[in-house]
Amino acid sequence: MASLDLELSDGTTMPQLAFGLYLVDKEECAKVVKEAAKAGYRHFDGAAFYDNEAAVGRGLARAAAELGVSRSELFVTTKVWTTDRTFDDAVASVERSHAELGGDAPISLALVHWPVPGGAHVEMYRALQECVRRGLVERIGLSNYTPEDYEELMA
């Protein structure tokens, strides 16, 4: 049987199957996250834009306390939204996400959620690099990019 983990460029692995948190209601989110962990999910895919990260953090804490799932077993993804276009705003977004998700461990993966026309996503990516240096995030990447968007970033 094929592995359900992907090997990343840094040599670590990421579960391919993630529990998506988009449109999960804040009132139900902590319970939903704990139940997903109980069902075996180990990757939780969220974003600042989803406006439920504090509840996700509570669900992760409940999974640890009630199910014995350690935070090191969980791969947590967040994304910086397009409104956080400046370096400082993008760093602040990751700081908020880190705190809301529990603040006890680095976020597994932070992504620029969407490329922003005019090059703002370049500053957002630089901010994510700073968040790695500060220990808020373990690894970074991109979401919803076309080859042209990627080329602009690399330039």
C-alpha positions in Angstrom: 0.0 0.0 0.0 1.3 3.5 -0.8 2.2 5.8 2.0 -0.2 8.5 2.9 2.7 10.9 3.6 4.5 13.0 1.1 8.2 13.6 1.5 8.9 17.4 1.4 12.1 19.1 0.1 13.4 19.5 3.7 13.3 15.7 4.2 10.3 15.8 6.5 6.9 14.3 5.7 3.4 15.7 5.4 0.2 13.7 5.5 -1.4 13.9 2.0 -4.9 13.7 3.4 -5.8 16.8 5.3 -8.9 17.8 7.2 -10.0 21.1 5.6 -11.3 23.8 7.9 -12.8 26.2 5.4 -16.4 27.1 6.4 -16.2 25.1 9.6 -18.3 27.2 12.0 -16.4 28.7 14.9 -19.0 27.4 17.4 -18.5 23.7 16.3 -14.9 23.9 15.2 -13.2 22.7 18.4 -15.4 19.7 18.6 -15.0 18.9 14.9 -11.2 19.1 15.1 -11.1 16.8 18.1 -13.4 14.3 16.3 -11.3 14.5 13.1 -8.2 13.7 15.2 -10.1 10.8 16.8 -10.9 9.5 13.4 -7.3 9.6 12.5 -6.7 12.9 10.7 -3.2 14.3 11.5 -3.1 17.2 9.0 -5.4 20.2 9.5 -5.6 22.7 6.7 -6.7 26.1 7.8 -6.2 29.8 7.1 -6.4 33.2 8.8 -9.3 34.0 6.3 -11.4 31.1 7.7 -11.8 33.0 11.0 -11.8 29.9 13.1 -8.1 29.4 14.1 -8.8 30.0 17.8 -11.4 27.3 17.8 -9.0 25.0 15.8 -6.4 25.6 18.6 -8.9 24.6 21.2 -9.7 21.5 19.2 -6.0 20.6 18.9 -5.6 21.1 22.7 -8.7 18.8 23.3 -7.2 16.2 21.1 -4.0 16.2 23.1 -5.8 16.2 26.5 -8.6 13.8 25.8 -7.2 11.5 23.1 -3.5 11.6 23.9 -2.6 13.0 20.5 0.7 14.9 20.9 1.1 18.2 19.0 4.2 16.7 17.3 1.9 14.1 15.6 -0.1 16.9 14.0 0.7 18.8 10.8 -1.0 22.2 10.9 -1.2 24.4 7.8 -2.3 28.1 7.8 -2.4 30.7 5.0 -1.8 34.4 5.0 -4.7 36.2 3.3 -4.5 38.8 0.5 -5.3 41.7 2.8 -2.1 41.2 4.7 0.0 42.6 1.8 2.8 44.3 3.6 5.7 42.6 5.3 4.6 43.7 8.7 0.9 42.8 8.1 1.9 39.3 6.9 4.2 38.7 10.0 1.4 39.9 12.2 -1.0 37.5 10.5 1.3 34.6 11.3 1.8 35.8 14.8 -2.0 35.8 15.3 -2.4 32.4 13.7 0.4 31.0 15.9 -1.1 32.3 19.1 -4.7 31.2 18.1 -3.5 27.7 17.2 -2.1 27.3 20.7 1.3 29.0 20.5 3.1 26.0 22.0 4.6 24.7 18.8 5.6 26.2 15.5 3.0 26.0 12.7 3.9 23.2 10.4 3.4 25.1 7.2 2.4 28.7 6.3 1.5 29.6 2.8 0.8 32.8 0.9 -2.9 32.0 0.3 -3.2 33.7 -3.1 -0.8 35.7 -5.3 -1.5 39.4 -5.1 -1.2 41.4 -8.3 1.6 44.0 -8.4 4.1 42.0 -6.4 2.7 42.3 -2.9 2.9 38.6 -2.6 6.7 38.9 -2.8 6.7 40.9 0.5 4.3 38.4 2.0 6.7 35.6 1.1 9.6 37.5 2.6 7.5 37.8 5.8 7.0 34.1 5.9 10.7 33.6 5.6 11.1 35.9 8.7 8.5 33.8 10.5 10.7 30.7 10.0 13.7 32.6 11.3 11.7 33.5 14.4 10.5 30.0 15.0 6.8 30.6 14.5 6.7 28.4 11.4 8.6 25.3 10.4 8.2 25.6 6.6 6.6 27.9 4.0 5.1 27.7 0.6 2.5 29.0 -1.9 -1.1 28.3 -2.6 -3.2 28.9 -5.8 -0.2 30.0 -7.8 0.2 29.8 -11.6 3.6 29.4 -13.2 3.5 33.1 -14.1 2.9 34.1 -10.4 5.7 31.8 -9.3 8.1 33.4 -11.9 7.2 36.9 -10.6 8.0 35.7 -7.0 11.3 34.2 -8.1 12.4 37.3 -10.0 
